[in-house]
Amino acid sequence: MNPLSTNDLWPLPVYEGVREQFRREVIEAKKDRRVQVGPFISLLFENRLTVKFQVQEILRVERIHDPAQVAEEVEGFNTMLPGEGELSATLMIELLGEDAEVKAQLRKLTGIGDHVWLEVAGRRIPGRFAPGWDDGTRAAAVQFVRFSVPDAAQFGKGPVAIVIDHPAYAFRTELSEPVRKSLAQDLS
């Protein structure tokens, strides 16, 4: 997937004018890129559109105008884009409750990065997590994961599932056809 460049972004005054329409487009696209796995973990599969939205929002919120700072943000967010033959996703552990309860649940999920799989036609592909988001005492609520997909054609045919087999959280979700089709575009 081609990385974003600063030329792909709207200047802040222009973005303010197109933001609501762009936001609606991104929300609609995310419907076929988000996979709920069990009661409180979801994966949002990233692409140029989702990453561009994140960059635009960061620039907007932080009021970043300086070209060097804009380029730095683009460079950082480009690491979220999938490479050739892979999918990339933001894994979110969406917990509610008191701070102590949330921290206790995150402690139970330590090591989850060793237990997340993409299953294509019965073959499990391990997720590769970005380092530093699980310190051995608790998992981070937001983590970044990549899956190498050696057979894009088989992915398109399915079945495809996300499997989590952690001792404290074991769930499997088969990807719907619209999700599979959306993600297959990332592999082409």
C-alpha positions as CSV (number, residue, x, y, z in Angstrom):
1,M,0.0,0.0,0.0
2,N,1.4,3.4,-1.0
3,P,2.3,5.5,2.0
4,L,0.7,8.9,2.5
5,S,2.6,12.1,1.7
6,T,1.9,15.6,2.9
7,N,0.4,16.3,-0.5
8,D,-2.4,13.8,0.3
9,L,-3.6,16.0,3.2
10,W,-5.8,19.0,3.3
11,P,-4.5,22.2,4.8
12,L,-6.3,22.8,8.1
13,P,-8.6,25.6,6.9
14,V,-9.7,23.3,4.0
15,Y,-10.0,20.3,6.2
16,E,-12.4,22.2,8.5
17,G,-14.7,22.7,5.5
18,V,-14.6,19.0,4.4
19,R,-14.3,17.4,7.8
20,E,-17.9,16.4,8.4
21,Q,-18.3,14.8,5.0
22,F,-14.9,13.0,5.2
23,R,-15.8,11.8,8.7
24,R,-19.0,10.3,7.4
25,E,-17.1,8.5,4.6
26,V,-14.6,7.1,7.1
27,I,-17.2,5.9,9.5
28,E,-19.0,4.2,6.6
29,A,-15.8,2.5,5.4
30,K,-14.9,1.4,9.0
31,K,-18.1,-0.7,9.1
32,D,-16.4,-3.2,6.8
33,R,-13.0,-2.9,8.5
34,R,-13.9,-3.4,12.2
35,V,-14.1,-6.9,13.6
36,Q,-15.5,-7.5,17.1
37,V,-14.0,-10.6,18.8
38,G,-15.8,-11.5,22.0
39,P,-17.4,-9.0,24.3
40,F,-14.7,-6.3,24.5
41,I,-11.9,-6.7,22.0
42,S,-12.1,-5.4,18.4
43,L,-9.7,-5.0,15.6
44,L,-9.9,-2.1,13.2
45,F,-8.0,-2.9,10.0
46,E,-6.1,0.2,8.8
47,N,-5.7,1.5,5.2
48,R,-4.9,4.8,3.6
49,L,-8.3,6.2,4.3
50,T,-8.3,5.4,8.0
51,V,-4.8,6.5,8.5
52,K,-5.4,9.8,6.6
53,F,-8.3,10.5,8.9
54,Q,-6.2,9.9,12.0
55,V,-3.4,12.2,10.7
56,Q,-5.9,14.9,9.7
57,E,-7.6,14.7,13.2
58,I,-4.2,14.9,15.0
59,L,-3.2,17.9,13.0
60,R,-6.6,19.5,13.7
61,V,-6.6,18.9,17.4
62,E,-3.0,19.8,18.0
63,R,-3.2,22.8,15.5
64,I,-0.1,21.6,13.7
65,H,0.8,23.8,10.7
66,D,4.5,23.6,10.5
67,P,5.5,21.6,7.4
68,A,8.2,19.7,9.2
69,Q,5.9,18.7,12.0
70,V,3.2,17.7,9.5
71,A,5.8,15.5,7.7
72,E,6.8,14.0,11.0
73,E,3.2,13.0,11.8
74,V,2.7,11.5,8.3
75,E,5.9,9.5,8.6
76,G,4.8,8.2,12.0
77,F,1.3,7.2,10.9
78,N,2.5,5.6,7.7
79,T,3.9,2.8,9.9
80,M,0.3,1.8,10.5
81,L,-0.3,1.0,6.8
82,P,0.0,-2.7,5.7
83,G,2.9,-3.7,3.7
84,E,2.7,-6.0,0.6
85,G,1.0,-9.2,1.4
86,E,-0.2,-8.2,4.9
87,L,-3.0,-6.7,6.8
88,S,-2.5,-4.3,9.7
89,A,-4.9,-3.5,12.5
90,T,-5.4,-1.6,15.7
91,L,-6.5,-3.9,18.4
92,M,-8.6,-2.3,21.1
93,I,-9.5,-3.7,24.4
94,E,-12.7,-1.8,25.2
95,L,-13.3,-2.0,28.9
96,L,-15.7,0.0,31.1
97,G,-15.7,0.4,34.8
98,E,-13.7,1.8,37.6
99,D,-10.0,2.3,37.0
100,A,-9.0,-0.5,39.3
101,E,-11.3,-2.9,37.5
102,V,-9.9,-2.0,34.1
103,K,-6.3,-2.4,35.3
104,A,-7.1,-5.7,36.8
105,Q,-8.7,-6.9,33.6
106,L,-5.7,-5.7,31.6
107,R,-3.4,-7.6,33.9
108,K,-5.3,-10.8,33.1
109,L,-4.7,-10.2,29.4
110,T,-0.9,-10.0,29.7
111,G,0.6,-11.9,26.8
112,I,-2.4,-11.5,24.6
113,G,0.0,-10.8,21.7
114,D,1.0,-14.4,21.6
115,H,-2.7,-15.5,21.2
116,V,-4.1,-13.5,18.3
117,W,-4.4,-15.3,15.0
118,L,-5.8,-14.7,11.5
119,E,-7.3,-18.0,10.3
120,V,-7.5,-18.5,6.6
121,A,-9.2,-21.7,5.4
122,G,-8.3,-23.4,8.6
123,R,-4.6,-22.2,8.6
124,R,-3.6,-20.0,11.5
125,I,-1.3,-17.0,10.9
126,P,0.1,-15.4,14.0
127,G,-0.4,-11.8,14.7
128,R,2.9,-9.8,14.9
129,F,2.5,-7.1,17.6
130,A,4.4,-3.9,17.8
131,P,6.8,-4.2,20.7
132,G,6.5,-2.3,24.0
133,W,2.7,-2.5,24.5
134,D,2.7,-5.3,27.0
135,D,5.1,-4.8,29.8
136,G,4.6,-8.3,31.3
137,T,2.4,-7.0,34.0
138,R,-0.5,-5.8,31.9
139,A,-1.6,-5.4,28.3
140,A,-2.1,-2.0,26.8
141,A,-5.7,-1.2,25.9
142,V,-4.6,-0.2,22.3
143,Q,-2.1,-2.2,20.4
144,F,-1.0,-2.5,16.8
145,V,-0.8,-5.9,15.0
146,R,0.1,-7.2,11.5
147,F,-0.8,-10.4,9.8
148,S,1.2,-11.8,6.8
149,V,-1.2,-13.3,4.3
150,P,0.7,-15.6,1.9
151,D,-2.3,-16.5,-0.2
152,A,-4.5,-13.5,-1.1
153,A,-6.7,-15.6,-3.4
154,Q,-7.6,-18.0,-0.6
155,F,-8.2,-15.1,1.7
156,G,-10.8,-13.7,-0.8
157,K,-12.6,-17.1,-1.0
158,G,-12.6,-17.6,2.8
159,P,-13.5,-18.7,5.3
160,V,-11.5,-16.2,7.3
161,A,-11.6,-15.6,11.1
162,I,-9.9,-13.8,13.9
163,V,-9.1,-16.1,16.7
164,I,-8.0,-15.2,20.2
165,D,-7.0,-18.1,22.4
166,H,-5.7,-16.4,25.5
167,P,-6.4,-18.3,28.7
168,A,-8.4,-15.4,30.0
169,Y,-10.1,-14.5,26.7
170,A,-10.9,-17.1,24.1
171,F,-13.1,-16.1,21.2
172,R,-13.4,-16.7,17.4
173,T,-15.1,-14.4,14.9
174,E,-15.6,-15.3,11.3
175,L,-15.2,-12.3,9.0
176,S,-18.4,-11.5,7.0
177,E,-18.2,-11.3,3.3
178,P,-18.2,-7.5,3.2
179,V,-15.3,-7.3,5.7
180,R,-13.4,-10.0,3.8
181,K,-13.9,-8.1,0.5
182,S,-12.8,-4.8,2.0
183,L,-9.7,-6.3,3.5
184,A,-8.9,-8.3,0.3
185,Q,-8.4,-4.9,-1.4
186,D,-5.5,-4.2,0.9
187,L,-3.9,-7.4,-0.4
188,S,-4.2,-6.6,-4.1
